[in-house]
Amino acid sequence: MINQQSEQQFEKFFQTPEYLGCISTLLHGAKIFDAGVDCPGGIEAGIALARLCLGDLAKVNLVPADPRDCVVNQAVWVKTDQPLMSCLGCQYAGWPVQVDDFFAMGSGPMRLARGREKVLQDLKLSEQVDCVVGVLETEVLPTNNALQQIADQCKVQVDGLRIAIAPATSIAGSLQVVARSIETAMHKLHELQFDVGSVISATGHAPLPPPAKRGDVVGGIGRTNDAILYGSTVTLWVDHDDDAIADVIERVPSNASPDHGQTFAKVFKQYEYDFYKVDPLLFSPARVNIHNLRSGKSFGSGELSRDLLAESFGI
């Protein structure tokens, strides 16, 4: 069970939060790992959150960025041999947790226990467990009602919740969002009706932006999204027909969307800050490479945009 595996990793972080600049606490009976709400968090905390999001089915590291392509000198590198489960089963932020005046984007293996999202139902991904692990992107700690809703929808008790939290304006929150480069490619392929089960391995590389000012939620969301839309490169190894790959390759990168070409903060404002009004096909990497194991052929499409990254990052 992925949640059981992730719980073991969560407990390691939960027991020694001071080494990550974080705070561990019991909140209404749930175990909460705060990586940026009431504490500074940091790079290692961001890597920890990214691993939890991915169900501990991927490696996440901070590596040097190529100055020819990027305006910052560090990037988030992700690699996995379980791209379907790690990215679509766990990491995809497909759960808007909203209760009263609390709102957060939920991701992680707890989604498998909830099982309500169409992508999970399409791919027949689910789990029945007593304890779930999740990550919330939010500026505040969850309320009692929010935790109760998460527990109810995952069919566990509140004391079976293991939740890590960080805002997008924190170091840890920025890193865990930028670690979603592969996930965006996988989700885009699924939306294009490509068989994502044929993806064997994957790597993703995206620049880590400077965090936006605390409280500037739109700025935080904008910079992290732009890091993927205009600065990420994803490589997939697949076992599929060449014709199927050739049919989708030009449509996978972010430049296939009509909303491409301006910073995400501007796009977001145009749609009155409503995620669900933004073209869903925009959320994908800047560049995608696909190597076909069946034929030995390689395909690629998309391009990086250093100028848009500079505008977005304020550099």
VEXDREN-2710 file (C-alpha; in Angstrom, 1 decimal):
% VEXDREN-2710
k/r/px/py/pz
1/MET/0.0/0.0/0.0
2/ILE/1.4/3.4/-1.0
3/ASN/-0.1/5.2/2.0
4/GLN/1.6/2.8/4.4
5/GLN/4.9/3.2/2.6
6/SER/4.5/7.0/2.7
7/GLU/3.5/6.9/6.4
8/GLN/6.9/5.4/7.3
9/GLN/8.6/8.3/5.5
10/PHE/6.3/10.8/7.1
11/GLU/7.1/9.5/10.6
12/LYS/10.8/10.1/10.0
13/PHE/10.2/13.8/9.2
14/PHE/7.6/14.1/11.9
15/GLN/10.0/12.8/14.6
16/THR/12.8/15.2/13.8
17/PRO/11.3/18.4/12.4
18/GLU/13.9/20.7/13.8
19/TYR/16.5/19.4/11.4
20/LEU/14.3/20.6/8.5
21/GLY/13.3/23.9/10.1
22/CYS/9.8/22.6/10.6
23/ILE/7.2/22.0/13.3
24/SER/5.4/18.7/14.2
25/THR/2.2/18.9/16.0
26/LEU/-1.0/17.1/16.8
27/LEU/-4.0/19.1/15.6
28/HIS/-7.5/17.9/16.5
29/GLY/-5.9/14.4/16.7
30/ALA/-4.2/14.5/13.3
31/LYS/-0.4/14.5/12.9
32/ILE/0.6/17.8/11.1
33/PHE/4.0/18.5/9.7
34/ASP/4.2/22.2/9.2
35/ALA/6.9/23.1/6.6
36/GLY/6.2/26.8/6.1
37/VAL/3.1/28.2/7.8
38/ASP/4.4/28.9/11.4
39/CYS/8.1/28.1/10.6
40/PRO/10.7/28.9/7.9
41/GLY/11.0/25.3/6.5
42/GLY/13.7/25.1/3.8
43/ILE/15.1/23.2/0.8
44/GLU/15.2/19.8/2.6
45/ALA/11.7/20.3/3.9
46/GLY/10.6/21.0/0.3
47/ILE/12.3/17.8/-0.9
48/ALA/10.5/16.0/2.0
49/LEU/7.1/17.3/0.9
50/ALA/7.8/16.5/-2.7
51/ARG/8.6/12.9/-1.8
52/LEU/5.5/12.6/0.3
53/CYS/3.4/14.0/-2.6
54/LEU/4.9/11.3/-4.9
55/GLY/4.2/8.5/-2.5
56/ASP/7.9/8.1/-2.0
57/LEU/8.0/6.5/-5.5
58/ALA/10.5/9.0/-6.9
59/LYS/13.8/10.7/-6.2
60/VAL/13.9/14.5/-5.8
61/ASN/17.0/16.6/-5.7
62/LEU/18.2/20.2/-6.1
63/VAL/20.7/20.5/-8.9
64/PRO/22.4/23.3/-10.9
65/ALA/20.4/25.0/-13.6
66/ASP/21.8/25.8/-17.0
67/PRO/22.3/29.6/-17.1
68/ARG/21.7/29.6/-20.8
69/ASP/18.1/28.6/-20.2
70/CYS/17.3/29.9/-16.8
71/VAL/17.7/33.1/-14.7
72/VAL/18.3/31.2/-11.4
73/ASN/21.1/28.8/-10.6
74/GLN/19.2/25.9/-9.1
75/ALA/16.6/23.5/-10.4
76/VAL/14.4/20.7/-9.0
77/TRP/15.3/17.3/-10.6
78/VAL/12.8/14.4/-10.3
79/LYS/13.1/10.9/-11.6
80/THR/10.8/7.9/-11.3
81/ASP/10.3/4.4/-12.6
82/GLN/6.7/4.5/-11.3
83/PRO/5.4/7.5/-13.2
84/LEU/1.7/6.4/-13.3
85/MET/1.3/5.8/-9.6
86/SER/3.7/8.4/-8.3
87/CYS/2.4/11.3/-10.5
88/LEU/-1.2/10.6/-11.3
89/GLY/-2.0/8.3/-8.4
90/CYS/-0.4/10.4/-5.8
91/GLN/1.1/13.8/-6.7
92/TYR/-1.6/15.4/-8.9
93/ALA/-3.2/18.3/-7.0
94/GLY/-6.7/17.3/-8.0
95/TRP/-8.4/17.7/-4.6
96/PRO/-9.6/21.3/-3.7
97/VAL/-10.2/21.0/0.1
98/GLN/-12.7/23.7/1.0
99/VAL/-14.6/23.9/4.2
100/ASP/-16.2/27.1/5.6
101/ASP/-13.4/29.7/5.2
102/PHE/-10.6/27.2/4.8
103/PHE/-9.2/26.3/1.4
104/ALA/-6.2/24.2/0.3
105/MET/-5.1/22.2/-2.7
106/GLY/-4.7/18.6/-1.6
107/SER/-2.3/16.1/-3.1
108/GLY/-0.4/12.9/-2.1
109/PRO/-1.4/9.3/-1.7
110/MET/-4.4/10.2/0.4
111/ARG/-6.2/10.8/-2.9
112/LEU/-6.0/7.1/-3.6
113/ALA/-8.2/6.5/-0.5
114/ARG/-10.6/9.2/-1.4
115/GLY/-10.9/7.9/-5.0
116/ARG/-13.3/10.5/-6.2
117/GLU/-11.3/12.2/-9.0
118/LYS/-12.0/11.2/-12.5
119/VAL/-8.4/10.6/-13.4
120/LEU/-8.1/8.0/-10.6
121/GLN/-11.4/6.4/-11.7
122/ASP/-10.2/6.3/-15.3
123/LEU/-7.0/4.6/-14.3
124/LYS/-8.6/2.4/-11.7
125/LEU/-6.2/3.6/-8.9
126/SER/-7.4/3.3/-5.3
127/GLU/-6.5/2.1/-1.8
128/GLN/-8.4/1.1/1.3
129/VAL/-6.3/1.9/4.3
130/ASP/-6.5/3.0/8.0
131/CYS/-4.0/5.8/7.7
132/VAL/-3.5/8.3/4.9
133/VAL/-0.7/10.7/3.9
134/GLY/-1.3/14.0/2.2
135/VAL/0.1/17.4/1.4
136/LEU/-1.9/20.6/1.6
137/GLU/-0.8/23.8/-0.2
138/THR/-2.2/26.5/2.1
139/GLU/-1.3/29.6/4.0
140/VAL/-2.9/28.5/7.3
141/LEU/-3.2/25.4/9.4
142/PRO/-6.3/23.3/8.7
143/THR/-9.4/23.7/10.8
144/ASN/-11.1/20.9/12.7
145/ASN/-13.9/20.8/10.1
146/ALA/-11.3/20.6/7.3
147/LEU/-9.5/17.7/8.9
148/GLN/-12.8/15.9/9.6
149/GLN/-13.8/16.3/5.9
150/ILE/-10.5/14.9/4.7
151/ALA/-10.9/11.9/7.1
152/ASP/-14.5/11.3/6.1
153/GLN/-13.7/11.4/2.4
154/CYS/-10.7/9.1/2.8
155/LYS/-12.8/6.8/5.0
156/VAL/-10.4/7.0/8.0
157/GLN/-10.5/8.4/11.5
158/VAL/-9.0/11.9/12.1
159/ASP/-6.2/10.3/14.1
160/GLY/-5.3/8.4/10.9
161/LEU/-4.4/11.6/9.1
162/ARG/-0.7/12.4/8.3
163/ILE/-0.7/15.8/6.7
164/ALA/2.2/18.0/5.6
165/ILE/1.6/21.7/4.9
166/ALA/3.3/24.6/3.3
167/PRO/2.2/27.7/1.4
168/ALA/3.4/28.3/-2.2
169/THR/5.2/31.4/-0.9
170/SER/7.6/29.4/1.3
171/ILE/10.8/27.7/0.2
172/ALA/9.4/24.2/0.8
173/GLY/6.0/25.0/-0.8
174/SER/7.7/26.4/-3.9
175/LEU/10.0/23.4/-4.2
176/GLN/7.2/20.8/-3.9
177/VAL/5.1/22.5/-6.6
178/VAL/8.1/22.8/-9.0
179/ALA/8.7/19.1/-8.5
180/ARG/5.5/18.5/-10.5
181/SER/7.1/18.7/-14.0
182/ILE/6.6/15.0/-14.8
183/GLU/3.1/15.0/-13.3
184/THR/2.0/17.8/-15.7
185/ALA/3.3/15.9/-18.7
186/MET/1.6/12.7/-17.5
187/HIS/-1.7/14.5/-16.9
188/LYS/-1.6/16.3/-20.2
189/LEU/-1.0/13.0/-22.0
190/HIS/-3.9/11.4/-20.2
191/GLU/-6.2/14.4/-21.2
192/LEU/-5.0/13.8/-24.8
193/GLN/-6.1/10.1/-24.5
194/PHE/-2.6/8.8/-24.7
195/ASP/-2.0/5.5/-22.9
196/VAL/-0.1/6.7/-19.8
197/GLY/0.3/3.1/-18.7
198/SER/2.9/2.8/-21.5
199/VAL/5.2/5.3/-19.8
200/ILE/8.0/3.2/-18.1
201/SER/10.3/5.8/-16.6
202/ALA/10.5/9.6/-16.5
203/THR/12.7/12.5/-15.5
204/GLY/11.8/16.2/-15.0
205/HIS/13.9/19.3/-14.5
206/ALA/12.5/22.7/-13.6
207/PRO/14.0/25.9/-12.1
208/LEU/13.4/26.8/-8.5
209/PRO/12.0/30.3/-8.4
210/PRO/12.6/32.8/-5.6
211/PRO/9.6/32.7/-3.3
212/ALA/7.0/35.4/-3.6
213/LYS/6.4/37.8/-0.7
214/ARG/4.6/36.1/2.2
215/GLY/0.9/36.5/1.7
216/ASP/1.2/37.1/-2.0
217/VAL/-0.6/33.9/-3.0
218/VAL/-1.0/34.9/-6.7
219/GLY/2.7/35.7/-6.9
220/GLY/3.6/32.4/-5.4
221/ILE/1.3/30.4/-7.6
222/GLY/2.4/32.4/-10.6
223/ARG/6.2/31.9/-10.2
224/THR/5.9/28.1/-9.5
225/ASN/3.6/27.6/-12.4
226/ASP/5.9/29.6/-14.7
227/ALA/8.8/27.5/-13.6
228/ILE/7.1/24.5/-15.2
229/LEU/5.3/26.2/-18.1
230/TYR/8.4/28.1/-19.3
231/GLY/11.4/26.5/-17.7
232/SER/10.9/22.7/-17.4
233/THR/12.0/19.8/-19.5
234/VAL/10.5/16.4/-19.1
235/THR/11.8/13.2/-20.7
236/LEU/9.7/10.0/-20.9
237/TRP/10.6/6.5/-21.8
238/VAL/7.6/4.7/-23.3
239/ASP/6.6/1.4/-24.9
240/HIS/4.1/2.4/-27.6
241/ASP/3.4/2.8/-31.3
242/ASP/5.3/5.6/-33.0
243/ASP/2.2/6.9/-34.7
244/ALA/0.5/7.4/-31.3
245/ILE/3.5/9.4/-30.0
246/ALA/3.7/11.4/-33.2
247/ASP/0.0/12.2/-32.9
248/VAL/0.4/13.9/-29.5
249/ILE/4.0/15.2/-29.2
250/GLU/3.2/18.7/-30.6
251/ARG/0.2/19.0/-28.3
252/VAL/1.9/18.0/-25.0
253/PRO/4.1/21.1/-24.2
254/SER/2.6/24.3/-22.7
255/ASN/3.0/26.2/-26.0
256/ALA/0.2/24.2/-27.5
257/SER/-2.2/26.2/-25.4
258/PRO/-3.6/29.6/-26.5
259/ASP/-2.9/30.9/-23.0
260/HIS/0.8/30.3/-23.5
261/GLY/3.1/33.4/-23.9
262/GLN/2.4/35.5/-20.8
263/THR/3.2/34.9/-17.2
264/PHE/0.7/32.8/-15.2
265/ALA/-0.1/35.7/-12.9
266/LYS/-1.4/37.6/-15.9
267/VAL/-3.3/34.6/-17.2
268/PHE/-4.8/34.0/-13.8
269/LYS/-5.9/37.7/-13.5
270/GLN/-7.6/37.5/-16.9
271/TYR/-9.7/34.6/-15.6
272/GLU/-10.6/36.4/-12.4
273/TYR/-8.3/34.1/-10.4
274/ASP/-10.3/31.1/-11.1
275/PHE/-8.2/28.0/-11.9
276/TYR/-11.1/26.2/-13.5
277/LYS/-11.4/28.9/-16.2
278/VAL/-7.8/28.6/-17.3
279/ASP/-7.2/26.4/-20.3
280/PRO/-6.4/23.0/-18.6
281/LEU/-4.0/22.2/-21.5
282/LEU/-1.7/25.1/-20.4
283/PHE/-0.6/23.1/-17.4
284/SER/2.3/21.2/-18.9
285/PRO/6.1/21.4/-19.3
286/ALA/7.8/23.8/-21.6
287/ARG/9.7/21.0/-23.4
288/VAL/8.8/17.3/-23.7
289/ASN/11.1/14.5/-25.0
290/ILE/9.8/11.0/-25.6
291/HIS/12.0/8.0/-26.2
292/ASN/10.2/5.0/-27.6
293/LEU/11.6/1.7/-26.4
294/ARG/9.6/-0.2/-28.9
295/SER/11.1/1.4/-32.0
296/GLY/14.2/3.2/-30.8
297/LYS/12.9/6.5/-32.1
298/SER/12.9/9.8/-30.2
299/PHE/10.4/12.6/-30.4
300/GLY/10.5/16.2/-28.9
301/SER/8.5/19.4/-28.9
302/GLY/8.3/22.7/-27.0
303/GLU/10.8/25.3/-26.0
304/LEU/12.1/27.1/-22.9
305/SER/11.5/30.9/-22.4
306/ARG/14.2/32.6/-20.4
307/ASP/12.6/36.0/-20.9
308/LEU/9.3/35.0/-19.4
309/LEU/11.0/33.4/-16.5
310/ALA/12.9/36.6/-15.8
311/GLU/9.7/38.6/-15.9
312/SER/7.9/36.2/-13.6
313/PHE/10.8/35.8/-11.1
314/GLY/11.4/39.5/-11.0
315/ILE/15.0/39.1/-12.1
END
